[in-house]
Amino acid sequence: MNILKVLTLGVLLSGCEDPLKSVELVAEPRVLGGRVEVTDDAGRAAPAPGESATARFLLASPSLNQPVGFALAACPAASRNGSRGECAGDDFAFVARGSGENSEPSLRFTVPSELDPSGRVLLRGVICADGSPTEDGQRCDGADLGIPIQLELELAHEDDVNLNPELQPSAIFLDDQAWPEASPIGGDCVGLGFPEVDPSSEHSVTVELDESDRDALPRPSELDPARESLQLSHFVSDGDISRAFESIAWDSDELTRAVTWKAPPTAGLVRFWFVLRDLRGGGAFTERAVCVK
């Protein structure tokens, strides 16, 4: 079971793993990130009171067509006291889906118009790989309790509207070559349009971010950051990536980040997931694949 911990306001992070496993290796179903999109304005991560939005969560798995069930809820967030968020009132949105009813865990919600714009919204619930949520939505049926999740959002302020960062389709490269999106497949992947590499070969993986991915922040004093910081994460279904996380400080101008990946010794399709967070609730994620021939 993976338990997600909120390290900072609005950030969804992968949870506690076996210390003998690589953080970046997706060897079992894991929730890697979340994204909130305001209705009719998908670029905006922060809804205002009275607005509706949809939260989507990325469940990565080494298996193709991973069955998923889930129960998700939204409530006003209480003042933080510890690593896990708490509700300051009743849920104002809830959804539960049995295994296989939806391909992606998601929740559509409307922020109550009476909420203070300076407040926050807590999204929480459980995601069930190969299972369904119990009637109360607190766990999954069967022996596996499921993957608890939390995502805490700032609401839109008149002088601070949080936008989602983006991972543009043209921003990801393998060995300095554009790496297009392609739907993963099972079986032999040779000759089907994926980049092809030799077993145990080493390669560079590069992500180019854009300055527009970092929103300007209100700055009461010169000691406060002028814009957002970012966190870029890389995950893979096989092989070895040199590091899982990249931190882009608010005052850094280095927006191109590269890691190395060593292919596994066996042939087959390897999947990569990239997750970008602005540490305030905004996020983006995308997937790529390589054929080891």
FENPECOR-V144479 format. One record per pair of residues at least 12 apart in sequence whose C-alpha atoms are under 7 Angstrom apart, sorted by sequence separation. I is the first residue (numbers start at 1). GAP is how many residues later the second one is. D is the distance in Angstrom with one decimal. If there is no record, write none. Layout:
# FENPECOR-V144479
i=(I	I)
gap=(GAP	GAP)
d=(D	D)
This chain:
# FENPECOR-V144479
i=(3	75	76	95	126	128	215	216	233	274	2	3	39	76	125	126	214	215	232	233	273	274	2	38	39	75	214	231	232	273	2	38	75	214	231	232	272	273	37	38	75	93	231	243	272	14	36	37	74	75	230	231	242	271	272	14	36	37	73	74	128	230	241	242	271	13	36	74	127	128	229	230	241	242	270	271	13	35	36	73	74	126	127	229	241	269	270	12	34	35	73	126	127	229	240	241	269	270	12	34	35	72	73	126	228	239	240	269	34	72	125	126	227	239	240	268	269	33	34	71	72	125	239	268	33	71	124	125	225	239	267	268	31	32	70	71	124	238	267	31	32	70	123	124	2	31	32	69	70	123	175	30	31	69	122	123	175	29	30	69	122	174	175	29	30	68	69	99	121	122	174	29	67	68	99	120	121	173	174	238	28	67	99	120	121	173	237	28	98	120	172	173	237	26	27	68	70	72	87	98	119	120	172	236	237	26	119	171	172	236	118	171	235	236	117	171	235	117	118	234	235	117	234	96	233	234	233	77	232	233	76	77	232	76	77	210	231	232	75	76	209	231	57	74	75	166	208	209	230	231	57	74	75	165	208	230	56	57	74	165	207	208	229	230	56	73	74	207	228	229	55	56	73	206	207	54	55	72	73	163	206	54	55	72	162	205	206	54	71	72	204	205	53	54	71	204	205	53	70	71	204	205	52	53	70	160	203	204	52	69	70	160	202	203	51	52	69	202	203	50	51	68	69	202	50	68	201	202	49	50	67	68	69	70	71	200	201	49	50	67	68	69	70	200	49	69	199	200	49	199	200	49	71	199	199	49	199	48	7	6	5	6	5	189	188	189	199	196	197	198	199	194	195	196	197	198	194	195	196	197	194	196	29	190	189	190	184	181	182	46	48	181	46	47	48	46	47	46	165	165	165	46	46	45	46	165	167	44	45	164	165	166	167	44	45	163	164	165	43	44	162	164	43	154	153	154	153	152	12	12	11	10	11	10	9	10	3	4	6	10	1	2	3	4	1	4	62	26	24	25	26	27	24	25	26	24	25	25	24	23	45	45	33	36	35	35	34	35	11	10	11	9	10	11	8	9	10)
gap=(12	12	12	12	12	12	12	12	12	12	13	13	13	13	13	13	13	13	13	13	13	13	14	14	14	14	14	14	14	14	15	15	15	15	15	15	15	15	16	16	16	16	16	16	16	17	17	17	17	17	17	17	17	17	17	18	18	18	18	18	18	18	18	18	18	19	19	19	19	19	19	19	19	19	19	19	20	20	20	20	20	20	20	20	20	20	20	21	21	21	21	21	21	21	21	21	21	21	22	22	22	22	22	22	22	22	22	22	23	23	23	23	23	23	23	23	23	24	24	24	24	24	24	24	25	25	25	25	25	25	25	25	26	26	26	26	26	26	26	27	27	27	27	27	28	28	28	28	28	28	28	29	29	29	29	29	29	30	30	30	30	30	30	31	31	31	31	31	31	31	31	32	32	32	32	32	32	32	32	32	33	33	33	33	33	33	33	34	34	34	34	34	34	35	35	35	35	35	35	35	35	35	35	35	35	36	36	36	36	36	37	37	37	37	38	38	38	39	39	39	39	40	40	41	41	41	42	43	43	43	44	44	44	45	45	45	45	45	46	46	46	46	47	47	47	47	47	47	47	47	48	48	48	48	48	48	49	49	49	49	49	49	49	49	50	50	50	50	50	50	51	51	51	51	51	52	52	52	52	52	52	53	53	53	53	53	53	54	54	54	54	54	55	55	55	55	55	56	56	56	56	56	57	57	57	57	57	57	58	58	58	58	58	58	59	59	59	59	59	60	60	60	60	60	61	61	61	61	62	62	62	62	62	62	62	62	62	63	63	63	63	63	63	63	64	64	64	64	65	65	65	66	66	66	67	68	68	69	76	77	78	78	79	79	80	80	93	94	94	94	94	95	95	95	95	95	96	96	96	96	97	97	100	101	102	103	105	106	106	107	107	107	108	108	108	109	109	110	111	112	113	115	116	117	117	117	117	118	118	118	118	118	118	119	119	119	119	119	120	120	120	120	121	126	127	127	128	129	138	139	140	141	141	142	143	143	144	144	144	144	145	145	145	145	146	146	175	209	210	210	210	210	211	211	211	212	212	213	220	221	236	237	242	246	247	248	249	249	268	269	269	270	270	270	271	271	271)
d=(4.5	5.8	5.4	6.4	6.6	5.8	5.5	6.6	4.5	5.4	5.0	5.7	5.7	5.8	6.9	6.1	6.1	5.7	5.7	6.3	5.9	6.3	5.6	6.1	4.9	6.4	5.1	6.9	4.9	4.5	6.6	4.1	6.0	6.9	5.7	6.4	5.6	6.5	5.5	6.5	4.3	5.5	4.7	6.8	5.1	6.3	6.7	5.4	5.5	5.7	6.0	6.1	5.8	5.9	5.8	5.4	5.6	6.5	6.4	5.9	4.9	5.0	6.8	5.4	4.4	6.5	4.3	5.2	5.8	6.4	5.7	6.6	5.7	6.4	5.6	6.6	6.5	5.6	6.4	5.4	6.6	6.1	5.1	4.8	4.4	6.7	5.2	5.7	6.9	5.3	4.3	5.4	6.4	4.3	5.4	6.6	5.8	6.3	6.5	5.6	6.5	5.7	6.5	4.3	5.3	6.9	5.1	4.6	4.3	5.4	5.7	5.9	5.6	5.5	6.8	5.8	6.1	5.9	6.0	5.6	6.5	5.5	4.7	5.2	5.3	4.1	5.4	6.9	6.5	4.4	4.7	6.6	7.0	5.7	5.7	6.4	4.4	6.2	5.1	5.6	6.4	5.4	5.6	6.5	6.8	4.4	6.8	5.4	6.7	5.0	5.8	5.6	6.2	4.6	6.0	6.1	4.9	6.6	5.3	4.0	4.5	5.8	6.4	5.6	6.4	4.8	6.4	6.4	5.8	6.4	4.9	4.2	5.8	5.5	5.2	6.8	5.1	5.8	6.5	5.9	5.6	5.0	4.9	5.4	6.6	5.0	5.7	6.2	4.5	4.7	5.8	6.5	5.3	6.3	6.1	6.7	6.3	6.4	6.9	6.6	6.8	5.7	4.7	5.7	6.6	6.4	6.5	5.6	6.5	4.4	6.6	4.9	5.6	6.3	5.6	6.9	5.0	6.4	6.9	5.9	6.5	6.0	4.9	7.0	5.7	6.7	5.1	5.3	5.8	6.5	6.2	5.0	4.6	4.8	5.0	6.6	5.8	6.6	5.9	6.0	5.2	5.2	6.9	6.8	5.4	6.3	6.2	6.0	5.6	6.5	5.5	5.7	6.7	4.3	4.4	4.6	5.9	6.3	4.6	6.9	5.8	6.5	6.0	6.5	4.4	5.8	6.5	5.5	6.3	6.8	5.4	6.7	5.5	5.7	6.4	6.8	5.2	5.8	6.0	6.9	4.2	5.6	6.4	4.3	6.9	5.5	6.6	4.2	5.5	6.5	6.7	5.4	5.8	6.3	5.5	5.9	5.9	5.6	5.7	6.6	4.6	6.9	5.5	6.4	4.4	6.8	5.6	6.2	4.0	6.1	5.5	6.9	6.9	5.3	5.6	6.2	4.9	5.7	6.3	6.4	5.7	5.6	6.5	4.4	5.2	4.7	5.7	6.3	5.1	5.4	6.1	5.7	5.8	6.4	6.1	5.9	5.4	5.6	4.1	5.2	6.5	4.6	5.7	4.6	4.4	6.4	5.7	5.2	6.8	5.7	4.9	5.9	5.2	4.6	6.0	6.4	6.5	6.6	6.7	6.0	6.6	6.3	6.7	6.6	6.7	6.2	5.9	6.1	6.4	5.7	6.8	6.6	5.2	4.7	5.0	5.7	5.6	6.0	5.8	6.1	5.9	6.3	6.6	6.5	5.8	6.4	6.6	6.9	6.6	6.8	5.4	5.6	6.1	5.5	4.8	5.0	5.5	5.0	6.9	6.9	6.6	6.3	5.3	5.7	7.0	6.4	6.3	6.2	5.1	4.5	5.9	5.6	6.8	4.2	5.3	6.4	5.5	6.2	5.7	5.6	7.0	6.9	5.4	6.8	6.8	6.9	5.1	6.5	6.6	5.5	6.2	5.6	6.8	4.2	6.1	4.8	6.0	6.3	7.0	6.9	6.2	5.3	5.6	5.4	5.9	6.7	5.6	6.6	6.4	5.9	5.8	6.3	4.5	5.2	4.9	6.1	5.7	6.6	5.1	6.7	6.7	5.2	6.5	6.8	6.3	4.9	6.3	6.0	5.2	6.0	6.2	6.6	4.4	5.5	6.6	5.6	3.7)
